[in-house]
């Protein structure tokens, strides 16, 4: 997995004395790499950095068999500020102004700092994107590196059903489970809850083994009780410590959020909300993600957070089917990467969002049009093929993008 991490971080990082350290040397069994996005001008960062230094030194001197290294990715505004801040750190850093910062921030959804991502040095897989919260809650690092626990391990215990206590494992065993993160004070939640109740009752009436657990972000027990009583499903008790553990496990950053789990507790989708909103009859329950989706308003979150290949076509059914067939191979390859996908695939046909997306990206009004829209980096990639897009052309277009050899255009909007 050294190649994967080199693609993300580059071939080397730096020590304070300027010595280059190869990223591949950080990889291996029982190794954990921390990617620390921070800046000297940021007060929360300056408060967190000493805690991370304490953890770093503690792991380095322990006998728990884990090798821990941190790579600092600077959000400082100039090189002198970077140098001054880096001088307080005992670990490595990417060179200031490194062009890979944008890719790292996009991959790990860095929307604010400090951000600590932990990566498995053997597999390259993400251990957690929320090392900050984990360390703030576990300053001694007793559970470092905070590998994910199974859902069944966390949820085990009492839940509420019609105001009475029941055992979680008895109620959830062998069922599709929706974890509904919500709160009464949240207007979008109050709008979504009736939609979810309707689809919940419809799915249950069709004989599906489905249960939902409400996980509250309410600010008072009265609000929680009032809101929970309006729902026909289970709830975690107010103030239960499992709520934060589940929020950390599924990296809940906003509500309402509906996480769908299969009968064994594995994630089906983190965006069950979109499934409920777009599948009003519940025909596609439990909303397994697809390699290729149609470009609709529901795709807006993905467009804003990740690079997306969009093939714009005429809205006729045969054109949409043809587009889906020619994208299937590269889309499936990316889909099989799970959370490590570099690209999401869409077909743009007749949804109302298509024209605004074209206008924002300054795309020509033509079909077919094969594009990759990287809104997080404000870049657009457009295929030179203007008439006959084939599977081979689409596959090469994707591969050139992944190899970073595809020319891009900067999005310029007034």
C-alpha contacts under 8 A as a table, 3 or more apart, distances in Angstrom:
res1	aa1	res2	aa2	distance
1	X	4	X	5.21
1	X	5	X	6.60
1	X	27	X	7.41
1	X	121	X	7.50
1	X	122	X	6.25
1	X	123	X	5.50
1	X	124	X	5.43
2	X	5	X	5.26
2	X	6	X	6.07
2	X	23	X	7.18
2	X	24	X	4.91
2	X	27	X	5.92
2	X	121	X	7.87
2	X	122	X	7.95
2	X	124	X	7.51
3	X	6	X	4.96
3	X	7	X	6.13
3	X	24	X	7.40
4	X	7	X	5.20
4	X	8	X	6.56
4	X	124	X	6.61
5	X	8	X	5.01
5	X	9	X	5.90
5	X	10	X	7.52
5	X	23	X	7.12
5	X	24	X	7.65
5	X	124	X	6.50
6	X	9	X	5.11
6	X	10	X	4.59
6	X	11	X	5.23
6	X	12	X	7.73
6	X	23	X	6.07
6	X	24	X	6.96
7	X	10	X	5.63
7	X	11	X	7.76
8	X	100	X	6.75
8	X	103	X	7.16
8	X	104	X	6.47
9	X	12	X	7.39
9	X	13	X	7.89
9	X	23	X	7.39
9	X	94	X	7.50
9	X	100	X	6.46
9	X	104	X	7.68
10	X	13	X	7.70
10	X	23	X	7.27
10	X	100	X	7.28
11	X	22	X	5.81
11	X	23	X	5.68
11	X	24	X	7.56
12	X	20	X	5.98
12	X	21	X	5.24
12	X	22	X	4.18
12	X	23	X	4.98
12	X	94	X	7.63
13	X	20	X	5.74
13	X	21	X	5.29
13	X	22	X	6.45
13	X	23	X	6.62
13	X	71	X	7.28
13	X	92	X	6.03
13	X	93	X	5.46
13	X	94	X	4.92
13	X	95	X	6.90
14	X	17	X	7.81
14	X	18	X	5.62
14	X	19	X	5.60
14	X	20	X	4.78
14	X	21	X	5.98
14	X	92	X	5.37
14	X	93	X	5.26
14	X	94	X	6.16
14	X	95	X	6.70
15	X	18	X	5.32
15	X	19	X	5.28
15	X	20	X	6.60
15	X	21	X	7.34
15	X	91	X	6.87
15	X	92	X	5.04
15	X	93	X	6.70
16	X	19	X	7.33
16	X	86	X	7.21
16	X	87	X	6.46
16	X	92	X	7.35
21	X	25	X	7.38
22	X	25	X	5.46
22	X	26	X	7.34
23	X	26	X	5.43
23	X	27	X	7.17
24	X	27	X	5.41
25	X	28	X	7.93
26	X	31	X	7.28
26	X	33	X	7.33
26	X	69	X	7.22
26	X	121	X	6.86
27	X	31	X	6.36
27	X	121	X	4.40
27	X	122	X	5.81
28	X	31	X	5.68
28	X	121	X	5.20
28	X	122	X	4.45
29	X	121	X	6.51
29	X	122	X	4.90
30	X	65	X	6.81
30	X	66	X	5.13
30	X	67	X	6.28
30	X	120	X	7.87
30	X	121	X	7.10
30	X	122	X	7.10
31	X	66	X	5.72
31	X	67	X	4.63
31	X	68	X	5.93
31	X	69	X	7.94
31	X	120	X	6.40
31	X	121	X	4.77
31	X	122	X	6.70
32	X	66	X	7.10
32	X	67	X	6.16
32	X	68	X	4.92
32	X	69	X	6.50
32	X	118	X	6.59
32	X	119	X	5.78
32	X	120	X	5.05
32	X	121	X	5.15
32	X	145	X	7.62
33	X	68	X	5.97
33	X	69	X	5.05
33	X	70	X	5.64
33	X	71	X	7.38
33	X	118	X	5.68
33	X	119	X	5.13
33	X	120	X	6.49
33	X	121	X	6.08
34	X	68	X	7.48
34	X	69	X	6.12
34	X	70	X	4.34
34	X	71	X	6.08
34	X	116	X	6.43
34	X	117	X	5.56
34	X	118	X	4.52
34	X	119	X	6.32
35	X	70	X	5.88
35	X	71	X	5.05
35	X	72	X	6.16
35	X	73	X	6.95
35	X	115	X	7.94
35	X	116	X	5.69
35	X	117	X	5.05
35	X	118	X	6.36
35	X	119	X	7.78
36	X	70	X	6.73
36	X	71	X	6.00
36	X	72	X	4.77
36	X	73	X	5.81
36	X	114	X	7.32
36	X	115	X	5.84
36	X	116	X	4.64
36	X	117	X	6.55
37	X	72	X	6.06
37	X	73	X	4.71
37	X	74	X	5.92
37	X	75	X	6.86
37	X	113	X	6.36
37	X	114	X	5.80
37	X	115	X	5.09
37	X	116	X	6.43
38	X	42	X	7.49
38	X	45	X	5.88
38	X	72	X	7.24
38	X	73	X	6.54
38	X	74	X	5.53
38	X	75	X	5.75
38	X	76	X	7.70
38	X	113	X	5.66
38	X	114	X	4.93
38	X	115	X	6.71
39	X	42	X	5.54
39	X	45	X	6.45
39	X	46	X	7.84
39	X	74	X	5.68
39	X	75	X	4.91
39	X	76	X	4.87
39	X	82	X	7.43
39	X	85	X	7.39
39	X	113	X	7.74
39	X	114	X	7.72
40	X	43	X	7.64
40	X	45	X	7.05
40	X	46	X	6.47
40	X	76	X	6.34
40	X	81	X	6.75
40	X	82	X	7.15
40	X	85	X	5.45
41	X	46	X	7.97
41	X	76	X	6.98
42	X	45	X	5.27
42	X	46	X	6.40
42	X	113	X	7.69
43	X	46	X	5.10
43	X	47	X	6.28
44	X	47	X	5.05
44	X	48	X	6.09
44	X	113	X	7.75
44	X	114	X	6.77
45	X	48	X	4.99
45	X	49	X	5.91
45	X	113	X	6.79
45	X	114	X	5.09
46	X	49	X	5.45
46	X	50	X	7.36
47	X	50	X	6.54
47	X	51	X	7.53
48	X	51	X	5.31
48	X	52	X	6.38
48	X	114	X	7.49
48	X	132	X	7.99
49	X	52	X	5.05
49	X	53	X	6.14
50	X	53	X	4.93
50	X	54	X	6.22
51	X	54	X	5.13
51	X	55	X	6.36
51	X	135	X	7.87
51	X	139	X	7.12
52	X	55	X	5.04
52	X	56	X	5.99
52	X	135	X	7.73
53	X	56	X	4.95
53	X	57	X	6.14
53	X	89	X	7.12
53	X	90	X	7.26
54	X	57	X	5.33
54	X	58	X	6.06
55	X	58	X	4.99
55	X	59	X	6.12
55	X	139	X	7.48
55	X	140	X	7.00
55	X	141	X	6.46
56	X	59	X	5.38
56	X	60	X	6.12
56	X	68	X	6.99
56	X	69	X	7.63
57	X	60	X	4.99
57	X	61	X	6.19
58	X	61	X	5.33
58	X	62	X	6.03
59	X	62	X	5.07
59	X	63	X	7.97
59	X	64	X	7.73
59	X	66	X	7.23
59	X	67	X	7.49
59	X	68	X	6.72
60	X	67	X	6.84
60	X	68	X	6.67
62	X	65	X	7.68
63	X	66	X	7.78
69	X	91	X	6.76
69	X	92	X	7.71
70	X	91	X	5.61
70	X	92	X	6.11
70	X	93	X	7.89
71	X	91	X	6.52
71	X	92	X	4.76
71	X	93	X	4.80
71	X	94	X	6.71
72	X	86	X	7.89
72	X	91	X	7.50
72	X	92	X	6.08
72	X	93	X	4.25
72	X	94	X	6.25
73	X	93	X	6.10
73	X	94	X	5.73
73	X	101	X	6.88
74	X	82	X	6.58
74	X	93	X	7.89
74	X	94	X	7.64
74	X	96	X	6.67
74	X	97	X	7.97
76	X	79	X	7.34
76	X	81	X	6.14
76	X	82	X	5.52
77	X	81	X	6.95
77	X	82	X	7.68
78	X	81	X	5.55
78	X	82	X	6.42
79	X	82	X	4.91
79	X	83	X	6.07
79	X	96	X	6.19
79	X	97	X	7.99
80	X	83	X	5.06
80	X	84	X	6.18
81	X	84	X	5.17
81	X	85	X	6.14
82	X	85	X	5.26
82	X	86	X	5.91
82	X	96	X	6.89
83	X	86	X	5.13
83	X	87	X	6.11
84	X	87	X	5.30
84	X	88	X	7.31
85	X	88	X	5.73
85	X	89	X	7.43
86	X	89	X	5.32
86	X	93	X	7.57
87	X	90	X	7.87
89	X	92	X	7.99
94	X	98	X	6.55
95	X	98	X	5.56
97	X	101	X	7.79
98	X	101	X	5.96
99	X	102	X	6.64
99	X	103	X	7.96
100	X	103	X	5.24
100	X	104	X	6.24
101	X	104	X	5.13
101	X	105	X	6.09
102	X	105	X	5.14
102	X	106	X	6.12
102	X	377	X	6.61
103	X	106	X	5.14
103	X	107	X	6.09
103	X	377	X	7.92
104	X	107	X	5.17
104	X	108	X	6.09
105	X	108	X	5.39
105	X	109	X	5.56
105	X	110	X	4.69
105	X	111	X	7.67
106	X	109	X	5.02
106	X	110	X	6.49
106	X	305	X	6.64
106	X	306	X	6.53
106	X	376	X	6.50
106	X	377	X	7.97
107	X	110	X	7.96
107	X	306	X	7.43
107	X	342	X	7.96
108	X	117	X	7.43
108	X	129	X	6.52
109	X	305	X	7.04
110	X	113	X	7.31
110	X	115	X	6.79
112	X	115	X	6.97
114	X	132	X	7.14
115	X	129	X	7.70
115	X	130	X	6.96
115	X	131	X	7.24
115	X	132	X	6.11
116	X	129	X	6.47
116	X	130	X	6.08
116	X	131	X	4.78
116	X	132	X	5.43
117	X	126	X	7.47
117	X	127	X	7.67
117	X	128	X	5.82
117	X	129	X	4.36
117	X	130	X	6.14
117	X	131	X	5.69
118	X	126	X	6.15
118	X	127	X	5.34
118	X	128	X	5.37
118	X	129	X	6.44
118	X	131	X	6.60
118	X	145	X	7.44
119	X	124	X	5.97
119	X	125	X	5.72
119	X	126	X	4.53
119	X	127	X	5.26
119	X	128	X	7.22
120	X	123	X	5.64
120	X	124	X	5.12
120	X	125	X	5.43
120	X	126	X	6.27
120	X	127	X	6.20
121	X	124	X	5.55
121	X	125	X	7.93
125	X	340	X	7.78
126	X	129	X	7.01
127	X	145	X	7.52
127	X	146	X	7.34
127	X	147	X	5.63
127	X	148	X	7.05
128	X	131	X	6.13
128	X	146	X	7.27
128	X	147	X	7.04
128	X	148	X	7.61
129	X	251	X	7.61
130	X	133	X	5.68
130	X	134	X	6.55
130	X	248	X	7.15
130	X	251	X	7.25
131	X	134	X	4.99
131	X	135	X	6.00
131	X	146	X	7.91
132	X	135	X	5.37
132	X	136	X	6.20
133	X	136	X	5.08
133	X	137	X	6.18
133	X	248	X	7.87
134	X	137	X	5.24
134	X	138	X	5.89
134	X	146	X	7.07
135	X	138	X	4.80
135	X	139	X	5.07
135	X	140	X	7.85
135	X	141	X	6.70
136	X	139	X	5.63
138	X	141	X	5.38
138	X	142	X	6.60
138	X	143	X	7.33
139	X	142	X	7.89
141	X	144	X	4.88
141	X	145	X	7.64
143	X	146	X	5.42
144	X	147	X	7.53
148	X	249	X	6.41
149	X	153	X	6.59
149	X	154	X	6.95
149	X	249	X	7.63
150	X	153	X	5.30
150	X	154	X	6.62
150	X	265	X	7.26
151	X	154	X	5.27
151	X	155	X	6.06
151	X	246	X	7.86
151	X	265	X	5.83
151	X	266	X	7.94
152	X	155	X	5.34
152	X	156	X	5.84
152	X	169	X	7.41
152	X	265	X	6.75
153	X	156	X	5.64
154	X	242	X	6.43
154	X	245	X	7.24
154	X	246	X	7.34
155	X	168	X	6.62
155	X	169	X	7.92
155	X	242	X	6.69
156	X	167	X	7.53
156	X	168	X	5.66
156	X	169	X	6.15
157	X	167	X	5.75
157	X	168	X	5.63
157	X	169	X	7.56
158	X	165	X	5.88
158	X	166	X	5.51
158	X	167	X	4.91
158	X	168	X	5.81
158	X	236	X	7.65
159	X	165	X	5.57
159	X	166	X	5.33
159	X	167	X	6.13
159	X	168	X	5.74
159	X	234	X	6.52
159	X	235	X	5.76
159	X	236	X	5.15
159	X	237	X	6.41
160	X	163	X	5.56
160	X	164	X	5.31
160	X	165	X	4.76
160	X	166	X	6.09
160	X	234	X	5.59
160	X	235	X	5.11
160	X	236	X	6.21
160	X	237	X	6.36
161	X	164	X	5.22
161	X	165	X	6.31
161	X	166	X	6.63
161	X	233	X	6.75
161	X	234	X	5.03
161	X	235	X	6.79
162	X	229	X	7.32
162	X	232	X	7.93
162	X	234	X	7.79
163	X	229	X	7.88
166	X	170	X	7.79
166	X	171	X	7.43
167	X	170	X	5.39
167	X	171	X	6.41
168	X	171	X	5.25
168	X	172	X	5.99
169	X	172	X	5.22
169	X	173	X	5.44
170	X	173	X	5.83
172	X	175	X	5.58
172	X	176	X	7.85
172	X	177	X	6.99
172	X	211	X	6.78
173	X	263	X	7.12
174	X	209	X	7.55
174	X	263	X	4.95
174	X	264	X	7.28
175	X	209	X	4.96
175	X	210	X	5.37
175	X	211	X	6.66
175	X	262	X	7.08
175	X	263	X	4.92
176	X	209	X	6.14
176	X	210	X	4.76
176	X	211	X	6.35
176	X	260	X	7.27
176	X	261	X	5.83
176	X	262	X	4.84
176	X	263	X	5.11
176	X	286	X	7.65
177	X	210	X	5.90
177	X	211	X	4.99
177	X	212	X	5.53
177	X	213	X	7.46
177	X	260	X	5.85
177	X	261	X	5.10
177	X	262	X	6.53
177	X	263	X	7.33
177	X	265	X	7.86
178	X	210	X	7.74
178	X	211	X	6.26
178	X	212	X	4.46
178	X	213	X	6.29
178	X	258	X	6.22
178	X	259	X	5.51
178	X	260	X	4.55
178	X	261	X	6.26
178	X	272	X	7.92
179	X	212	X	5.77
179	X	213	X	5.04
179	X	214	X	6.24
179	X	215	X	6.91
179	X	257	X	7.94
179	X	258	X	5.52
179	X	259	X	5.02
179	X	260	X	6.49
179	X	261	X	7.98
180	X	212	X	6.73
180	X	213	X	5.93
180	X	214	X	4.77
180	X	215	X	5.80
180	X	256	X	7.23
180	X	257	X	5.99
180	X	258	X	4.70
180	X	259	X	6.69
181	X	214	X	6.20
181	X	215	X	4.84
181	X	216	X	6.02
181	X	217	X	7.23
181	X	255	X	6.08
181	X	256	X	5.65
181	X	257	X	5.16
181	X	258	X	6.34
182	X	186	X	7.43
182	X	189	X	5.86
182	X	214	X	7.14
182	X	215	X	6.45
182	X	216	X	5.46
182	X	217	X	6.03
182	X	218	X	7.85
182	X	255	X	5.54
182	X	256	X	4.87
182	X	257	X	6.84
183	X	186	X	5.55
183	X	189	X	6.45
183	X	190	X	7.87
183	X	216	X	5.51
183	X	217	X	5.00
183	X	218	X	4.92
183	X	224	X	7.46
183	X	227	X	7.59
183	X	255	X	7.72
183	X	256	X	7.70
184	X	187	X	7.52
184	X	189	X	6.99
184	X	190	X	6.44
184	X	218	X	6.26
184	X	223	X	6.52
184	X	224	X	7.10
184	X	227	X	5.85
185	X	218	X	6.85
186	X	189	X	5.27
186	X	190	X	6.50
186	X	255	X	7.69
186	X	256	X	7.99
187	X	190	X	5.15
187	X	191	X	6.37
188	X	191	X	5.08
188	X	192	X	6.12
188	X	255	X	7.87
188	X	256	X	6.79
189	X	192	X	5.05
189	X	193	X	5.93
189	X	255	X	6.85
189	X	256	X	5.10
190	X	193	X	5.39
190	X	194	X	7.40
191	X	194	X	6.57
191	X	195	X	7.48
192	X	195	X	5.25
192	X	196	X	6.29
192	X	256	X	7.54
193	X	196	X	5.04
193	X	197	X	6.14
194	X	197	X	4.98
194	X	198	X	6.18
195	X	198	X	5.21
195	X	199	X	6.39
195	X	276	X	7.36
195	X	277	X	7.56
196	X	199	X	5.22
196	X	200	X	5.88
196	X	276	X	6.74
197	X	200	X	5.02
197	X	201	X	6.13
197	X	231	X	7.03
197	X	232	X	7.25
198	X	201	X	5.39
198	X	202	X	6.20
199	X	202	X	4.95
199	X	203	X	6.00
199	X	276	X	6.99
199	X	280	X	7.12
199	X	281	X	7.22
199	X	282	X	6.40
200	X	203	X	5.29
200	X	204	X	6.13
200	X	210	X	7.73
201	X	204	X	5.11
201	X	205	X	5.98
202	X	205	X	5.11
202	X	206	X	6.39
202	X	281	X	7.85
202	X	282	X	7.43
203	X	206	X	5.18
203	X	207	X	6.90
203	X	208	X	5.86
203	X	210	X	7.40
203	X	282	X	6.59
203	X	285	X	7.81
204	X	207	X	5.30
204	X	208	X	5.24
204	X	209	X	6.80
204	X	210	X	6.45
205	X	208	X	7.39
211	X	233	X	6.79
211	X	234	X	7.61
212	X	233	X	5.62
212	X	234	X	6.10
213	X	233	X	6.39
213	X	234	X	4.70
213	X	235	X	4.93
213	X	236	X	6.86
214	X	228	X	7.38
214	X	233	X	7.38
214	X	234	X	6.13
214	X	235	X	4.38
214	X	236	X	6.29
215	X	235	X	6.21
215	X	236	X	5.69
215	X	243	X	6.06
216	X	224	X	6.80
216	X	236	X	7.44
216	X	238	X	6.97
216	X	243	X	7.41
218	X	221	X	7.37
218	X	223	X	6.31
218	X	224	X	5.56
219	X	223	X	7.10
219	X	224	X	7.65
220	X	223	X	5.38
220	X	224	X	6.32
221	X	224	X	4.91
221	X	225	X	5.99
221	X	238	X	6.14
222	X	225	X	5.14
222	X	226	X	6.12
223	X	226	X	5.20
223	X	227	X	6.08
224	X	227	X	5.22
224	X	228	X	5.87
224	X	238	X	6.68
225	X	228	X	5.13
225	X	229	X	5.97
226	X	229	X	5.34
226	X	230	X	6.81
227	X	230	X	5.40
227	X	231	X	7.15
228	X	231	X	5.38
228	X	235	X	6.96
229	X	232	X	7.58
236	X	240	X	6.63
236	X	242	X	7.89
236	X	243	X	7.21
237	X	240	X	5.56
239	X	243	X	7.58
240	X	243	X	5.83
241	X	244	X	5.86
241	X	245	X	6.77
242	X	245	X	4.93
242	X	246	X	6.10
243	X	246	X	5.27
243	X	247	X	6.22
244	X	247	X	4.91
244	X	248	X	6.08
245	X	248	X	5.14
245	X	249	X	6.09
246	X	249	X	4.87
246	X	250	X	6.19
247	X	250	X	5.45
247	X	251	X	5.57
247	X	252	X	4.98
248	X	251	X	4.83
248	X	252	X	6.61
250	X	259	X	7.86
250	X	270	X	7.65
252	X	255	X	7.63
252	X	257	X	7.41
254	X	257	X	6.85
256	X	273	X	7.70
257	X	270	X	7.63
257	X	271	X	6.90
257	X	272	X	7.40
257	X	273	X	6.26
258	X	270	X	6.50
258	X	271	X	6.04
258	X	272	X	4.86
258	X	273	X	5.33
259	X	267	X	7.35
259	X	268	X	7.75
259	X	269	X	6.02
259	X	270	X	4.48
259	X	271	X	6.20
259	X	272	X	5.69
260	X	267	X	6.04
260	X	268	X	5.32
260	X	269	X	5.32
260	X	270	X	6.34
260	X	271	X	7.71
260	X	272	X	5.95
260	X	286	X	7.09
261	X	264	X	7.59
261	X	265	X	5.24
261	X	266	X	5.30
261	X	267	X	4.53
261	X	268	X	5.18
261	X	269	X	7.24
262	X	265	X	5.30
262	X	266	X	5.47
262	X	267	X	6.43
262	X	268	X	6.12
263	X	266	X	7.52
267	X	270	X	7.11
268	X	286	X	7.51
268	X	287	X	7.36
268	X	288	X	5.58
268	X	289	X	7.40
269	X	272	X	6.02
269	X	287	X	7.08
269	X	288	X	6.23
269	X	289	X	6.48
271	X	274	X	5.63
271	X	275	X	6.94
272	X	275	X	4.91
272	X	276	X	6.25
272	X	286	X	7.87
272	X	287	X	6.73
273	X	276	X	5.22
273	X	277	X	6.26
274	X	277	X	5.08
274	X	278	X	6.00
274	X	298	X	6.21
275	X	278	X	5.37
275	X	279	X	5.64
275	X	284	X	7.96
275	X	285	X	7.74
275	X	286	X	7.92
275	X	287	X	5.62
276	X	279	X	5.41
276	X	280	X	6.15
276	X	282	X	7.20
277	X	280	X	6.13
278	X	298	X	7.77
279	X	282	X	5.35
279	X	283	X	6.62
279	X	284	X	6.72
280	X	283	X	7.94
282	X	285	X	5.25
284	X	287	X	5.41
284	X	288	X	7.85
285	X	288	X	7.64
290	X	293	X	6.33
290	X	335	X	7.72
291	X	328	X	7.35
291	X	331	X	5.35
291	X	332	X	5.39
291	X	334	X	7.69
291	X	335	X	5.31
291	X	344	X	7.64
291	X	345	X	6.70
292	X	324	X	7.05
292	X	327	X	7.74
292	X	328	X	7.30
292	X	331	X	6.43
292	X	344	X	7.53
292	X	345	X	4.99
292	X	346	X	5.48
292	X	347	X	7.35
293	X	345	X	6.45
293	X	346	X	4.82
293	X	347	X	6.37
294	X	346	X	5.16
294	X	347	X	4.73
294	X	348	X	6.10
294	X	349	X	7.50
295	X	298	X	7.79
295	X	299	X	6.07
295	X	310	X	7.77
295	X	346	X	5.46
295	X	347	X	5.62
295	X	348	X	4.97
295	X	349	X	7.30
295	X	351	X	6.84
295	X	353	X	7.36
295	X	354	X	6.97
296	X	299	X	5.51
296	X	300	X	7.56
296	X	348	X	7.99
296	X	351	X	5.71
296	X	352	X	7.42
296	X	353	X	6.00
296	X	354	X	7.56
297	X	300	X	5.56
297	X	351	X	7.92
297	X	352	X	7.86
297	X	353	X	5.88
298	X	301	X	6.99
299	X	302	X	5.33
299	X	303	X	6.16
300	X	303	X	5.05
300	X	304	X	6.19
301	X	304	X	5.22
301	X	305	X	6.26
302	X	305	X	5.14
302	X	306	X	5.71
302	X	308	X	7.67
302	X	344	X	7.88
303	X	306	X	5.73
303	X	307	X	6.74
303	X	308	X	6.26
303	X	373	X	7.49
303	X	374	X	7.51
303	X	375	X	6.53
304	X	375	X	5.75
304	X	376	X	6.08
305	X	375	X	7.41
305	X	376	X	6.04
306	X	342	X	7.74
306	X	343	X	7.07
306	X	344	X	7.44
306	X	374	X	6.51
306	X	375	X	7.26
306	X	376	X	6.58
307	X	342	X	6.91
307	X	343	X	5.34
307	X	344	X	6.57
307	X	372	X	6.74
307	X	373	X	5.72
307	X	374	X	4.29
307	X	375	X	6.88
307	X	376	X	7.51
308	X	343	X	5.33
308	X	344	X	4.64
308	X	345	X	5.77
308	X	346	X	7.16
308	X	372	X	5.47
308	X	373	X	5.24
308	X	374	X	6.38
309	X	343	X	6.58
309	X	344	X	6.06
309	X	345	X	4.87
309	X	346	X	6.11
309	X	370	X	7.52
309	X	371	X	5.69
309	X	372	X	4.17
309	X	373	X	6.24
310	X	345	X	6.10
310	X	346	X	4.75
310	X	347	X	5.50
310	X	348	X	6.27
310	X	370	X	6.24
310	X	371	X	5.34
310	X	372	X	6.02
310	X	373	X	7.22
311	X	323	X	7.22
311	X	346	X	6.50
311	X	347	X	4.97
311	X	348	X	5.86
311	X	368	X	6.87
311	X	369	X	5.66
311	X	370	X	4.55
311	X	371	X	6.17
312	X	347	X	5.92
312	X	348	X	4.36
312	X	349	X	5.98
312	X	367	X	5.94
312	X	368	X	5.52
312	X	369	X	5.03
312	X	370	X	6.48
313	X	319	X	6.46
313	X	320	X	6.78
313	X	323	X	7.48
313	X	347	X	7.26
313	X	348	X	6.17
313	X	349	X	5.38
313	X	367	X	5.05
313	X	368	X	4.82
313	X	369	X	6.85
314	X	319	X	6.19
314	X	320	X	7.43
314	X	349	X	5.73
314	X	350	X	7.52
314	X	367	X	6.40
314	X	368	X	7.35
315	X	319	X	6.79
315	X	320	X	6.69
315	X	349	X	4.62
315	X	350	X	5.23
316	X	319	X	5.41
316	X	320	X	6.48
317	X	320	X	5.16
317	X	321	X	6.13
318	X	321	X	5.08
318	X	322	X	6.04
319	X	322	X	5.04
319	X	323	X	6.11
320	X	323	X	5.08
320	X	324	X	6.20
320	X	347	X	7.16
320	X	349	X	7.17
321	X	324	X	5.10
321	X	325	X	6.25
322	X	325	X	5.16
322	X	326	X	6.37
323	X	326	X	5.36
323	X	327	X	6.25
323	X	347	X	7.09
324	X	327	X	5.31
324	X	328	X	5.94
324	X	347	X	7.36
325	X	328	X	5.27
325	X	391	X	7.98
326	X	329	X	7.21
326	X	390	X	6.14
326	X	391	X	4.42
326	X	394	X	7.37
327	X	330	X	5.94
327	X	331	X	5.85
327	X	345	X	7.96
327	X	391	X	6.33
327	X	394	X	6.70
327	X	395	X	7.75
328	X	331	X	5.15
328	X	332	X	5.84
329	X	332	X	5.32
329	X	333	X	6.39
329	X	391	X	7.84
329	X	395	X	7.70
330	X	333	X	5.17
330	X	334	X	6.45
330	X	394	X	7.70
330	X	395	X	5.75
330	X	398	X	7.25
331	X	334	X	5.29
331	X	335	X	6.03
331	X	344	X	7.44
331	X	345	X	6.14
332	X	335	X	4.86
332	X	336	X	6.07
333	X	336	X	5.39
333	X	337	X	6.99
334	X	337	X	5.39
334	X	338	X	7.63
334	X	341	X	5.41
334	X	342	X	6.91
334	X	343	X	6.56
334	X	344	X	7.58
335	X	338	X	5.80
335	X	341	X	6.44
335	X	344	X	7.79
336	X	341	X	7.91
337	X	340	X	5.29
337	X	341	X	5.32
338	X	341	X	5.93
341	X	344	X	7.25
342	X	402	X	7.71
348	X	351	X	7.31
348	X	354	X	6.07
349	X	354	X	7.08
350	X	354	X	6.90
351	X	354	X	5.79
352	X	355	X	6.56
352	X	356	X	7.71
353	X	356	X	5.51
353	X	357	X	6.21
354	X	357	X	5.23
354	X	358	X	6.22
355	X	358	X	5.05
355	X	359	X	6.10
356	X	359	X	5.00
356	X	360	X	6.03
357	X	360	X	5.16
357	X	361	X	6.18
358	X	361	X	5.25
358	X	362	X	5.89
358	X	363	X	4.98
358	X	364	X	7.39
358	X	365	X	7.72
359	X	362	X	4.98
359	X	363	X	6.32
360	X	363	X	7.86
360	X	411	X	7.79
360	X	413	X	6.99
361	X	373	X	7.64
361	X	380	X	6.84
361	X	411	X	5.88
361	X	412	X	7.90
362	X	411	X	7.19
362	X	412	X	7.93
366	X	369	X	6.32
367	X	386	X	7.66
367	X	387	X	7.70
368	X	386	X	6.63
368	X	387	X	6.45
368	X	388	X	7.61
368	X	389	X	7.15
369	X	382	X	7.57
369	X	383	X	7.28
369	X	386	X	6.51
370	X	382	X	6.07
370	X	383	X	5.42
370	X	385	X	7.85
370	X	389	X	7.55
370	X	394	X	7.68
371	X	380	X	7.11
371	X	381	X	5.45
371	X	382	X	4.52
371	X	383	X	6.12
372	X	380	X	5.87
372	X	381	X	4.94
372	X	382	X	6.60
373	X	379	X	6.46
373	X	380	X	4.85
373	X	381	X	6.50
374	X	377	X	5.64
374	X	378	X	5.88
374	X	379	X	5.06
374	X	380	X	5.92
375	X	378	X	4.47
375	X	379	X	6.12
375	X	380	X	7.70
376	X	379	X	7.86
378	X	410	X	5.97
378	X	411	X	5.25
379	X	408	X	6.17
379	X	409	X	5.62
379	X	410	X	4.71
379	X	411	X	5.60
380	X	408	X	5.55
380	X	409	X	5.16
380	X	410	X	6.36
380	X	411	X	6.69
381	X	406	X	7.23
381	X	407	X	6.62
381	X	408	X	4.77
381	X	409	X	6.32
382	X	408	X	7.50
383	X	386	X	7.34
383	X	397	X	6.98
385	X	388	X	6.63
385	X	389	X	6.34
385	X	393	X	7.93
386	X	389	X	7.33
389	X	393	X	6.09
389	X	394	X	6.83
390	X	393	X	5.13
390	X	394	X	6.16
391	X	394	X	5.13
391	X	395	X	6.02
392	X	395	X	5.10
392	X	396	X	6.16
393	X	396	X	5.24
393	X	397	X	6.05
394	X	397	X	5.02
394	X	398	X	6.24
395	X	398	X	5.20
395	X	399	X	6.18
396	X	399	X	4.96
396	X	400	X	5.96
397	X	400	X	5.29
397	X	401	X	6.32
397	X	406	X	7.59
398	X	401	X	5.12
398	X	402	X	6.27
399	X	402	X	5.03
399	X	403	X	6.04
400	X	403	X	5.01
400	X	404	X	6.10
400	X	405	X	5.21
400	X	406	X	5.21
401	X	404	X	4.99
401	X	405	X	6.07
401	X	406	X	5.06
402	X	405	X	7.76
403	X	406	X	7.73
